[in-house]
Amino acid sequence: FYTDYQAIRGGEIRWCRITATAVDYDENGNLLHALALLQDINKEKKREADYQEQILREAEEVRIANEAKTEFLRRMSHDIRTPINGIQGYVDMALKHPDDAELQLRCQEQTKAALKILSELVGGMLEMSKLETNEIVLDEKPFDLSQLLDSVNAIILSQATARNVKFETLRKQPLPITHLIGSPRHVTQVVMNITANAIKYTPSG
């Protein structure tokens, strides 16, 4: 058998191991001789501790990555529902008024805008593979804020109409600055979440 223990050797605490092995017995089975071996196993213990620390660190990284994925999917599923509801609203509206050519055209245009946003959101799900390595970066590309807001408004308007909630934009004049550089998909998500929640939690009428 063996046992590990710590002892002060050379002025520092070190791990040691004593191993006892039976060598021979008498005719009655009683132990006659045993061999005792004393070892300094400080290096082995340090490697073992480092390995255990590495395992725990990697397990924690996996846990954090999994939590990030779960939160990412939860948010994406919430974001995706908004344009889907908008598309459904315009499809229903078009079906109710098949003879209104102007309304049909407007519903087609708004549905196309909602599909564009939906496509961008679905494309964002490809970022999942980057969560583990923390490689997600915001885009830095030109976009038109007015067009972005118009697209979001078109989606939200159909939901507001379906819930009998008054929805209007207060932009009486063109925005002083419309051409920006940034991540339009993330700006869209922020604006869409705020307005969608406003519609969701506003009582009908």
Protein Blocks (a to p, Z undefined) as FASTA:
>chain_A
ZZdddddeehiacddddddddfbdcfkopafbdcdddddfklmmmmmmmmmmmmmmmmmm
mmmmmmmmmmmmmmmmmmmmmmmmmmmmmmmmmmmmmmlmklmmmmmmmmmmmmmmmmmm
mmmmmmmmmmmnopaccddddddfklmmmmmmmmmmmmmmmnopacddfbfbccfblbdc
ddfklmmmmmmmmmmmmmmmpceZZ
